[in-house]
Amino acid sequence: MSKGGKGGSTAETVAKIALPIAESLGLKIWDISFLKEGSSWYLRIIIDKDGGVNINDCENFSRMIDGPLDEADPIEQSYCLEVSSPGLERELKKPAHFLSCIGQRVNVKTIRPIDGERDFSGMLESYDNGDICVRLDDGSGFCFKKKEAAYIKLDDFNE
């Protein structure tokens, strides 16, 4: 979960509030971030469930977490709460994301070009402590460290 706010622990503090609420609704927390964009602060909670979330899931979770967040008051400044689904092209960030998506197609953008290329697509084969291996569409293997990637997202054409 992304950090921000009070001593870098805002997302972790919010997670302690959000997890039981999500579980009570049959949801999982995909990610939580607290960040500043322009002059505004945003608390983004991304929820998921088997079969995907819909607008009602987002509304129900938002309503249920609003009171406990106000009561706990973990964020000093004013902020906008956004609750959403991770979407089809969800970004893989945490070890659990990678482990749950082994065998699925991913798109990778590296920070620096490798053999003149920065964009790679293929099947996620393994994840081990930040080491990632993808079987590219041409059949070759591509292994790299997570820190070398600008992002790793599920391919939106996954079936």
Rosetta constraint file for C-alpha pairs under 8 A:
AtomPair CA 1 CA 11 HARMONIC 6.25 0.50
AtomPair CA 1 CA 12 HARMONIC 7.16 0.50
AtomPair CA 1 CA 31 HARMONIC 5.41 0.50
AtomPair CA 1 CA 32 HARMONIC 5.19 0.50
AtomPair CA 1 CA 33 HARMONIC 6.16 0.50
AtomPair CA 1 CA 94 HARMONIC 7.63 0.50
AtomPair CA 2 CA 11 HARMONIC 6.23 0.50
AtomPair CA 2 CA 31 HARMONIC 7.62 0.50
AtomPair CA 2 CA 32 HARMONIC 6.19 0.50
AtomPair CA 2 CA 33 HARMONIC 4.63 0.50
AtomPair CA 2 CA 34 HARMONIC 6.81 0.50
AtomPair CA 3 CA 8 HARMONIC 4.99 0.50
AtomPair CA 3 CA 9 HARMONIC 5.80 0.50
AtomPair CA 3 CA 10 HARMONIC 6.25 0.50
AtomPair CA 3 CA 11 HARMONIC 5.41 0.50
AtomPair CA 3 CA 12 HARMONIC 7.44 0.50
AtomPair CA 3 CA 33 HARMONIC 6.31 0.50
AtomPair CA 3 CA 34 HARMONIC 6.42 0.50
AtomPair CA 3 CA 35 HARMONIC 8.00 0.50
AtomPair CA 4 CA 8 HARMONIC 4.39 0.50
AtomPair CA 4 CA 9 HARMONIC 6.22 0.50
AtomPair CA 4 CA 10 HARMONIC 5.61 0.50
AtomPair CA 4 CA 11 HARMONIC 6.73 0.50
AtomPair CA 4 CA 33 HARMONIC 7.37 0.50
AtomPair CA 4 CA 34 HARMONIC 5.33 0.50
AtomPair CA 4 CA 35 HARMONIC 6.13 0.50
AtomPair CA 5 CA 9 HARMONIC 6.63 0.50
AtomPair CA 5 CA 10 HARMONIC 5.30 0.50
AtomPair CA 5 CA 34 HARMONIC 6.87 0.50
AtomPair CA 5 CA 35 HARMONIC 7.72 0.50
AtomPair CA 5 CA 75 HARMONIC 6.96 0.50
AtomPair CA 6 CA 10 HARMONIC 5.89 0.50
AtomPair CA 6 CA 75 HARMONIC 7.22 0.50
AtomPair CA 6 CA 76 HARMONIC 7.86 0.50
AtomPair CA 9 CA 13 HARMONIC 6.11 0.50
AtomPair CA 10 CA 14 HARMONIC 6.09 0.50
AtomPair CA 10 CA 34 HARMONIC 6.81 0.50
AtomPair CA 10 CA 74 HARMONIC 6.72 0.50
AtomPair CA 10 CA 75 HARMONIC 6.96 0.50
AtomPair CA 11 CA 15 HARMONIC 6.00 0.50
AtomPair CA 11 CA 32 HARMONIC 5.70 0.50
AtomPair CA 11 CA 33 HARMONIC 5.73 0.50
AtomPair CA 11 CA 34 HARMONIC 6.20 0.50
AtomPair CA 12 CA 16 HARMONIC 6.52 0.50
AtomPair CA 13 CA 17 HARMONIC 6.89 0.50
AtomPair CA 13 CA 74 HARMONIC 6.85 0.50
AtomPair CA 14 CA 18 HARMONIC 5.97 0.50
AtomPair CA 14 CA 32 HARMONIC 7.85 0.50
AtomPair CA 14 CA 69 HARMONIC 7.56 0.50
AtomPair CA 14 CA 74 HARMONIC 7.21 0.50
AtomPair CA 15 CA 19 HARMONIC 5.72 0.50
AtomPair CA 15 CA 32 HARMONIC 7.15 0.50
AtomPair CA 16 CA 20 HARMONIC 7.52 0.50
AtomPair CA 17 CA 21 HARMONIC 7.15 0.50
AtomPair CA 17 CA 65 HARMONIC 7.62 0.50
AtomPair CA 17 CA 68 HARMONIC 7.04 0.50
AtomPair CA 17 CA 69 HARMONIC 7.26 0.50
AtomPair CA 18 CA 22 HARMONIC 6.03 0.50
AtomPair CA 18 CA 29 HARMONIC 7.69 0.50
AtomPair CA 18 CA 65 HARMONIC 6.65 0.50
AtomPair CA 19 CA 23 HARMONIC 6.14 0.50
AtomPair CA 19 CA 28 HARMONIC 7.40 0.50
AtomPair CA 19 CA 29 HARMONIC 6.65 0.50
AtomPair CA 20 CA 24 HARMONIC 6.13 0.50
AtomPair CA 21 CA 25 HARMONIC 6.56 0.50
AtomPair CA 21 CA 61 HARMONIC 7.23 0.50
AtomPair CA 21 CA 64 HARMONIC 7.00 0.50
AtomPair CA 21 CA 65 HARMONIC 6.88 0.50
AtomPair CA 22 CA 26 HARMONIC 6.29 0.50
AtomPair CA 22 CA 27 HARMONIC 4.71 0.50
AtomPair CA 22 CA 28 HARMONIC 5.83 0.50
AtomPair CA 22 CA 29 HARMONIC 6.79 0.50
AtomPair CA 22 CA 47 HARMONIC 7.72 0.50
AtomPair CA 22 CA 61 HARMONIC 6.81 0.50
AtomPair CA 23 CA 27 HARMONIC 5.31 0.50
AtomPair CA 23 CA 28 HARMONIC 6.46 0.50
AtomPair CA 25 CA 61 HARMONIC 7.49 0.50
AtomPair CA 26 CA 49 HARMONIC 6.94 0.50
AtomPair CA 27 CA 47 HARMONIC 6.45 0.50
AtomPair CA 27 CA 48 HARMONIC 5.68 0.50
AtomPair CA 27 CA 49 HARMONIC 4.98 0.50
AtomPair CA 28 CA 47 HARMONIC 5.63 0.50
AtomPair CA 28 CA 48 HARMONIC 5.10 0.50
AtomPair CA 28 CA 49 HARMONIC 5.81 0.50
AtomPair CA 29 CA 45 HARMONIC 7.32 0.50
AtomPair CA 29 CA 46 HARMONIC 6.10 0.50
AtomPair CA 29 CA 47 HARMONIC 4.65 0.50
AtomPair CA 29 CA 48 HARMONIC 6.24 0.50
AtomPair CA 30 CA 45 HARMONIC 7.78 0.50
AtomPair CA 30 CA 46 HARMONIC 5.31 0.50
AtomPair CA 30 CA 47 HARMONIC 5.29 0.50
AtomPair CA 30 CA 48 HARMONIC 6.08 0.50
AtomPair CA 30 CA 86 HARMONIC 7.01 0.50
AtomPair CA 31 CA 44 HARMONIC 7.96 0.50
AtomPair CA 31 CA 45 HARMONIC 6.07 0.50
AtomPair CA 31 CA 46 HARMONIC 5.15 0.50
AtomPair CA 31 CA 47 HARMONIC 7.22 0.50
AtomPair CA 32 CA 43 HARMONIC 7.33 0.50
AtomPair CA 32 CA 44 HARMONIC 5.59 0.50
AtomPair CA 32 CA 45 HARMONIC 4.57 0.50
AtomPair CA 32 CA 46 HARMONIC 6.20 0.50
AtomPair CA 33 CA 42 HARMONIC 7.81 0.50
AtomPair CA 33 CA 43 HARMONIC 5.85 0.50
AtomPair CA 33 CA 44 HARMONIC 5.21 0.50
AtomPair CA 33 CA 45 HARMONIC 6.70 0.50
AtomPair CA 34 CA 41 HARMONIC 7.12 0.50
AtomPair CA 34 CA 42 HARMONIC 5.60 0.50
AtomPair CA 34 CA 43 HARMONIC 4.49 0.50
AtomPair CA 34 CA 44 HARMONIC 6.31 0.50
AtomPair CA 35 CA 41 HARMONIC 5.64 0.50
AtomPair CA 35 CA 42 HARMONIC 5.46 0.50
AtomPair CA 35 CA 43 HARMONIC 6.78 0.50
AtomPair CA 36 CA 40 HARMONIC 5.62 0.50
AtomPair CA 36 CA 41 HARMONIC 4.31 0.50
AtomPair CA 36 CA 42 HARMONIC 6.19 0.50
AtomPair CA 37 CA 41 HARMONIC 6.25 0.50
AtomPair CA 37 CA 42 HARMONIC 7.43 0.50
AtomPair CA 40 CA 79 HARMONIC 6.68 0.50
AtomPair CA 40 CA 80 HARMONIC 7.76 0.50
AtomPair CA 41 CA 77 HARMONIC 7.84 0.50
AtomPair CA 41 CA 78 HARMONIC 7.00 0.50
AtomPair CA 41 CA 79 HARMONIC 4.69 0.50
AtomPair CA 41 CA 80 HARMONIC 6.37 0.50
AtomPair CA 42 CA 79 HARMONIC 5.29 0.50
AtomPair CA 42 CA 80 HARMONIC 4.85 0.50
AtomPair CA 42 CA 81 HARMONIC 6.05 0.50
AtomPair CA 42 CA 82 HARMONIC 7.13 0.50
AtomPair CA 43 CA 79 HARMONIC 6.63 0.50
AtomPair CA 43 CA 80 HARMONIC 6.09 0.50
AtomPair CA 43 CA 81 HARMONIC 4.90 0.50
AtomPair CA 43 CA 82 HARMONIC 6.17 0.50
AtomPair CA 44 CA 81 HARMONIC 6.06 0.50
AtomPair CA 44 CA 82 HARMONIC 4.78 0.50
AtomPair CA 44 CA 83 HARMONIC 5.95 0.50
AtomPair CA 44 CA 84 HARMONIC 7.73 0.50
AtomPair CA 45 CA 81 HARMONIC 7.75 0.50
AtomPair CA 45 CA 82 HARMONIC 6.25 0.50
AtomPair CA 45 CA 83 HARMONIC 4.92 0.50
AtomPair CA 45 CA 84 HARMONIC 6.60 0.50
AtomPair CA 46 CA 83 HARMONIC 5.76 0.50
AtomPair CA 46 CA 84 HARMONIC 4.98 0.50
AtomPair CA 46 CA 85 HARMONIC 5.28 0.50
AtomPair CA 46 CA 86 HARMONIC 5.87 0.50
AtomPair CA 47 CA 53 HARMONIC 7.35 0.50
AtomPair CA 47 CA 58 HARMONIC 7.58 0.50
AtomPair CA 47 CA 83 HARMONIC 7.17 0.50
AtomPair CA 47 CA 84 HARMONIC 6.17 0.50
AtomPair CA 47 CA 85 HARMONIC 5.20 0.50
AtomPair CA 47 CA 86 HARMONIC 6.80 0.50
AtomPair CA 48 CA 52 HARMONIC 6.00 0.50
AtomPair CA 48 CA 53 HARMONIC 5.69 0.50
AtomPair CA 48 CA 85 HARMONIC 5.86 0.50
AtomPair CA 48 CA 86 HARMONIC 6.81 0.50
AtomPair CA 49 CA 53 HARMONIC 5.97 0.50
AtomPair CA 52 CA 85 HARMONIC 7.65 0.50
AtomPair CA 53 CA 57 HARMONIC 5.90 0.50
AtomPair CA 53 CA 58 HARMONIC 7.36 0.50
AtomPair CA 53 CA 85 HARMONIC 6.09 0.50
AtomPair CA 54 CA 58 HARMONIC 6.62 0.50
AtomPair CA 54 CA 85 HARMONIC 7.68 0.50
AtomPair CA 55 CA 59 HARMONIC 6.15 0.50
AtomPair CA 56 CA 60 HARMONIC 5.95 0.50
AtomPair CA 57 CA 61 HARMONIC 6.05 0.50
AtomPair CA 58 CA 62 HARMONIC 6.00 0.50
AtomPair CA 58 CA 83 HARMONIC 5.71 0.50
AtomPair CA 58 CA 84 HARMONIC 5.94 0.50
AtomPair CA 58 CA 85 HARMONIC 7.59 0.50
AtomPair CA 59 CA 63 HARMONIC 6.13 0.50
AtomPair CA 59 CA 83 HARMONIC 7.82 0.50
AtomPair CA 60 CA 64 HARMONIC 6.16 0.50
AtomPair CA 61 CA 65 HARMONIC 6.08 0.50
AtomPair CA 61 CA 83 HARMONIC 7.68 0.50
AtomPair CA 62 CA 66 HARMONIC 6.04 0.50
AtomPair CA 62 CA 83 HARMONIC 6.35 0.50
AtomPair CA 63 CA 67 HARMONIC 7.62 0.50
AtomPair CA 64 CA 68 HARMONIC 7.62 0.50
AtomPair CA 65 CA 69 HARMONIC 6.01 0.50
AtomPair CA 66 CA 70 HARMONIC 6.27 0.50
AtomPair CA 67 CA 71 HARMONIC 6.10 0.50
AtomPair CA 68 CA 72 HARMONIC 6.01 0.50
AtomPair CA 69 CA 73 HARMONIC 5.74 0.50
AtomPair CA 69 CA 74 HARMONIC 7.06 0.50
AtomPair CA 86 CA 90 HARMONIC 4.96 0.50
AtomPair CA 86 CA 91 HARMONIC 7.52 0.50
AtomPair CA 88 CA 154 HARMONIC 7.01 0.50
AtomPair CA 88 CA 155 HARMONIC 7.51 0.50
AtomPair CA 88 CA 156 HARMONIC 5.29 0.50
AtomPair CA 89 CA 153 HARMONIC 5.59 0.50
AtomPair CA 89 CA 154 HARMONIC 4.88 0.50
AtomPair CA 89 CA 155 HARMONIC 5.76 0.50
AtomPair CA 89 CA 156 HARMONIC 5.06 0.50
AtomPair CA 90 CA 153 HARMONIC 5.43 0.50
AtomPair CA 90 CA 154 HARMONIC 5.60 0.50
AtomPair CA 91 CA 151 HARMONIC 6.89 0.50
AtomPair CA 91 CA 152 HARMONIC 5.77 0.50
AtomPair CA 91 CA 153 HARMONIC 4.20 0.50
AtomPair CA 91 CA 154 HARMONIC 6.54 0.50
AtomPair CA 92 CA 97 HARMONIC 5.40 0.50
AtomPair CA 92 CA 98 HARMONIC 6.15 0.50
AtomPair CA 92 CA 151 HARMONIC 7.67 0.50
AtomPair CA 92 CA 152 HARMONIC 5.63 0.50
AtomPair CA 92 CA 153 HARMONIC 5.60 0.50
AtomPair CA 92 CA 154 HARMONIC 7.29 0.50
AtomPair CA 93 CA 97 HARMONIC 6.38 0.50
AtomPair CA 93 CA 98 HARMONIC 7.47 0.50
AtomPair CA 93 CA 152 HARMONIC 7.68 0.50
AtomPair CA 94 CA 98 HARMONIC 6.74 0.50
AtomPair CA 95 CA 99 HARMONIC 6.16 0.50
AtomPair CA 95 CA 127 HARMONIC 7.54 0.50
AtomPair CA 95 CA 129 HARMONIC 7.46 0.50
AtomPair CA 95 CA 130 HARMONIC 7.65 0.50
AtomPair CA 96 CA 100 HARMONIC 5.99 0.50
AtomPair CA 97 CA 101 HARMONIC 6.28 0.50
AtomPair CA 98 CA 102 HARMONIC 6.32 0.50
AtomPair CA 98 CA 126 HARMONIC 7.92 0.50
AtomPair CA 98 CA 127 HARMONIC 6.24 0.50
AtomPair CA 99 CA 126 HARMONIC 7.55 0.50
AtomPair CA 99 CA 127 HARMONIC 6.42 0.50
AtomPair CA 101 CA 124 HARMONIC 7.14 0.50
AtomPair CA 102 CA 123 HARMONIC 7.69 0.50
AtomPair CA 102 CA 124 HARMONIC 5.11 0.50
AtomPair CA 102 CA 125 HARMONIC 5.60 0.50
AtomPair CA 102 CA 126 HARMONIC 6.19 0.50
AtomPair CA 102 CA 127 HARMONIC 7.82 0.50
AtomPair CA 103 CA 123 HARMONIC 5.81 0.50
AtomPair CA 103 CA 124 HARMONIC 5.37 0.50
AtomPair CA 103 CA 125 HARMONIC 5.89 0.50
AtomPair CA 104 CA 123 HARMONIC 5.40 0.50
AtomPair CA 104 CA 124 HARMONIC 5.69 0.50
AtomPair CA 104 CA 154 HARMONIC 7.31 0.50
AtomPair CA 104 CA 155 HARMONIC 7.99 0.50
AtomPair CA 104 CA 158 HARMONIC 6.83 0.50
AtomPair CA 105 CA 121 HARMONIC 7.14 0.50
AtomPair CA 105 CA 122 HARMONIC 5.31 0.50
AtomPair CA 105 CA 123 HARMONIC 4.31 0.50
AtomPair CA 105 CA 124 HARMONIC 6.02 0.50
AtomPair CA 105 CA 154 HARMONIC 6.03 0.50
AtomPair CA 105 CA 155 HARMONIC 5.32 0.50
AtomPair CA 105 CA 158 HARMONIC 6.17 0.50
AtomPair CA 106 CA 121 HARMONIC 5.72 0.50
AtomPair CA 106 CA 122 HARMONIC 5.67 0.50
AtomPair CA 106 CA 123 HARMONIC 6.07 0.50
AtomPair CA 106 CA 124 HARMONIC 6.27 0.50
AtomPair CA 106 CA 152 HARMONIC 6.65 0.50
AtomPair CA 106 CA 153 HARMONIC 5.48 0.50
AtomPair CA 106 CA 154 HARMONIC 4.35 0.50
AtomPair CA 106 CA 155 HARMONIC 4.67 0.50
AtomPair CA 107 CA 119 HARMONIC 7.21 0.50
AtomPair CA 107 CA 120 HARMONIC 5.81 0.50
AtomPair CA 107 CA 121 HARMONIC 4.53 0.50
AtomPair CA 107 CA 122 HARMONIC 6.84 0.50
AtomPair CA 107 CA 152 HARMONIC 5.78 0.50
AtomPair CA 107 CA 153 HARMONIC 5.31 0.50
AtomPair CA 107 CA 154 HARMONIC 6.18 0.50
AtomPair CA 107 CA 155 HARMONIC 5.63 0.50
AtomPair CA 108 CA 118 HARMONIC 7.81 0.50
AtomPair CA 108 CA 119 HARMONIC 5.71 0.50
AtomPair CA 108 CA 120 HARMONIC 5.05 0.50
AtomPair CA 108 CA 121 HARMONIC 6.19 0.50
AtomPair CA 108 CA 149 HARMONIC 6.84 0.50
AtomPair CA 108 CA 150 HARMONIC 7.74 0.50
AtomPair CA 108 CA 151 HARMONIC 5.97 0.50
AtomPair CA 108 CA 152 HARMONIC 4.58 0.50
AtomPair CA 108 CA 153 HARMONIC 6.58 0.50
AtomPair CA 109 CA 118 HARMONIC 5.28 0.50
AtomPair CA 109 CA 119 HARMONIC 4.62 0.50
AtomPair CA 109 CA 120 HARMONIC 6.45 0.50
AtomPair CA 109 CA 149 HARMONIC 5.77 0.50
AtomPair CA 109 CA 150 HARMONIC 5.48 0.50
AtomPair CA 109 CA 151 HARMONIC 5.54 0.50
AtomPair CA 109 CA 152 HARMONIC 6.61 0.50
AtomPair CA 110 CA 114 HARMONIC 7.82 0.50
AtomPair CA 110 CA 118 HARMONIC 4.96 0.50
AtomPair CA 110 CA 119 HARMONIC 6.66 0.50
AtomPair CA 110 CA 148 HARMONIC 5.85 0.50
AtomPair CA 110 CA 149 HARMONIC 4.08 0.50
AtomPair CA 110 CA 150 HARMONIC 5.17 0.50
AtomPair CA 110 CA 151 HARMONIC 7.09 0.50
AtomPair CA 111 CA 118 HARMONIC 7.12 0.50
AtomPair CA 111 CA 148 HARMONIC 5.76 0.50
AtomPair CA 111 CA 149 HARMONIC 5.31 0.50
AtomPair CA 111 CA 150 HARMONIC 4.96 0.50
AtomPair CA 112 CA 118 HARMONIC 6.52 0.50
AtomPair CA 112 CA 148 HARMONIC 7.46 0.50
AtomPair CA 113 CA 117 HARMONIC 4.86 0.50
AtomPair CA 113 CA 118 HARMONIC 4.68 0.50
AtomPair CA 114 CA 118 HARMONIC 6.27 0.50
AtomPair CA 120 CA 136 HARMONIC 7.13 0.50
AtomPair CA 121 CA 134 HARMONIC 7.93 0.50
AtomPair CA 121 CA 136 HARMONIC 5.80 0.50
AtomPair CA 121 CA 137 HARMONIC 6.52 0.50
AtomPair CA 121 CA 155 HARMONIC 7.92 0.50
AtomPair CA 122 CA 134 HARMONIC 5.86 0.50
AtomPair CA 122 CA 135 HARMONIC 5.28 0.50
AtomPair CA 122 CA 136 HARMONIC 4.12 0.50
AtomPair CA 122 CA 137 HARMONIC 5.18 0.50
AtomPair CA 123 CA 134 HARMONIC 5.37 0.50
AtomPair CA 123 CA 135 HARMONIC 5.06 0.50
AtomPair CA 123 CA 136 HARMONIC 6.50 0.50
AtomPair CA 123 CA 137 HARMONIC 7.80 0.50
AtomPair CA 124 CA 132 HARMONIC 7.77 0.50
AtomPair CA 124 CA 133 HARMONIC 6.32 0.50
AtomPair CA 124 CA 134 HARMONIC 4.53 0.50
AtomPair CA 124 CA 135 HARMONIC 6.52 0.50
AtomPair CA 125 CA 132 HARMONIC 7.70 0.50
AtomPair CA 125 CA 133 HARMONIC 5.46 0.50
AtomPair CA 125 CA 134 HARMONIC 5.23 0.50
AtomPair CA 125 CA 135 HARMONIC 6.41 0.50
AtomPair CA 126 CA 131 HARMONIC 7.92 0.50
AtomPair CA 126 CA 132 HARMONIC 5.71 0.50
AtomPair CA 126 CA 133 HARMONIC 5.20 0.50
AtomPair CA 126 CA 134 HARMONIC 7.14 0.50
AtomPair CA 127 CA 131 HARMONIC 5.60 0.50
AtomPair CA 127 CA 132 HARMONIC 4.64 0.50
AtomPair CA 127 CA 133 HARMONIC 6.65 0.50
AtomPair CA 128 CA 132 HARMONIC 6.63 0.50
AtomPair CA 130 CA 145 HARMONIC 5.62 0.50
AtomPair CA 130 CA 146 HARMONIC 5.13 0.50
AtomPair CA 130 CA 147 HARMONIC 7.56 0.50
AtomPair CA 131 CA 143 HARMONIC 7.11 0.50
AtomPair CA 131 CA 144 HARMONIC 5.90 0.50
AtomPair CA 131 CA 145 HARMONIC 4.67 0.50
AtomPair CA 131 CA 146 HARMONIC 6.21 0.50
AtomPair CA 132 CA 143 HARMONIC 5.49 0.50
AtomPair CA 132 CA 144 HARMONIC 5.45 0.50
AtomPair CA 132 CA 145 HARMONIC 6.01 0.50
AtomPair CA 132 CA 146 HARMONIC 6.55 0.50
AtomPair CA 133 CA 141 HARMONIC 6.84 0.50
AtomPair CA 133 CA 142 HARMONIC 5.57 0.50
AtomPair CA 133 CA 143 HARMONIC 4.12 0.50
AtomPair CA 133 CA 144 HARMONIC 6.53 0.50
AtomPair CA 134 CA 141 HARMONIC 5.90 0.50
AtomPair CA 134 CA 142 HARMONIC 5.16 0.50
AtomPair CA 134 CA 143 HARMONIC 6.26 0.50
AtomPair CA 135 CA 139 HARMONIC 6.00 0.50
AtomPair CA 135 CA 140 HARMONIC 5.87 0.50
AtomPair CA 135 CA 141 HARMONIC 4.64 0.50
AtomPair CA 135 CA 142 HARMONIC 6.24 0.50
AtomPair CA 136 CA 140 HARMONIC 5.44 0.50
AtomPair CA 136 CA 141 HARMONIC 5.96 0.50
AtomPair CA 136 CA 142 HARMONIC 6.67 0.50
AtomPair CA 144 CA 148 HARMONIC 6.83 0.50
AtomPair CA 145 CA 149 HARMONIC 7.34 0.50
AtomPair CA 154 CA 158 HARMONIC 7.42 0.50
